[in-house]
């Protein structure tokens, strides 16, 4: 999976990310990876479901990986943040 097939989910509206995924899929990409951390995880799930149910109905879920990432704070301490990767595959 190359870095250009990855959509990083942040604080923008859900439809911005849906448009990014649909644009890549229509451009010939067969799989797109959604990556999100923390509170953006629910937005990543929303993006995957909207793409599958409303825009490209032949897209299937690939692998879904969850993990915990350690983020360093300014004070030198660290915080654990949950992360998810959702793979969308087009037949």
PEVENWO-V822602 format. One record per residue. N is the residue number from 1. PHI is phi in degrees with one decimal (999 if undefined). Layout:
n	phi
N	PHI
N	PHI
This chain:
n	phi
1	999
2	-82.4
3	-65.2
4	-76.8
5	-94.1
6	-107.0
7	-113.8
8	-87.2
9	-90.8
10	-130.7
11	-101.5
12	-71.5
13	-60.5
14	-56.6
15	-65.1
16	-61.4
17	-74.0
18	-60.6
19	-61.7
20	-63.1
21	-67.3
22	-62.8
23	-62.2
24	-65.7
25	-64.6
26	-70.8
27	-83.5
28	107.5
29	-74.7
30	-90.4
31	-144.8
32	-129.2
33	-107.5
34	-96.5
35	-125.7
36	-148.4
37	-131.1
38	60.4
39	-70.2
40	-80.3
41	-60.3
42	-64.6
43	-68.2
44	-64.1
45	-64.0
46	-59.9
47	-59.6
48	-60.5
49	-69.5
50	-65.6
51	-61.6
52	-67.5
53	-91.5
54	-112.1
55	-107.4
56	-123.1
57	-75.2
58	-93.2
59	-81.9
60	-117.9
61	-74.9
62	-94.6
63	-78.5
64	-124.6
65	-110.6
66	-120.7
67	-157.4
68	-119.6
69	-107.6
70	-96.7
71	-107.1
72	-85.0
73	-85.0
74	-65.7
75	-78.5
76	94.8
77	-84.5
78	-124.7
79	-127.6
80	-90.1
81	-128.6
82	-73.1
83	-140.6
84	-139.7
85	-127.5
86	-117.2
87	-97.0
88	-109.1
89	-118.3
90	-103.5
91	-78.9
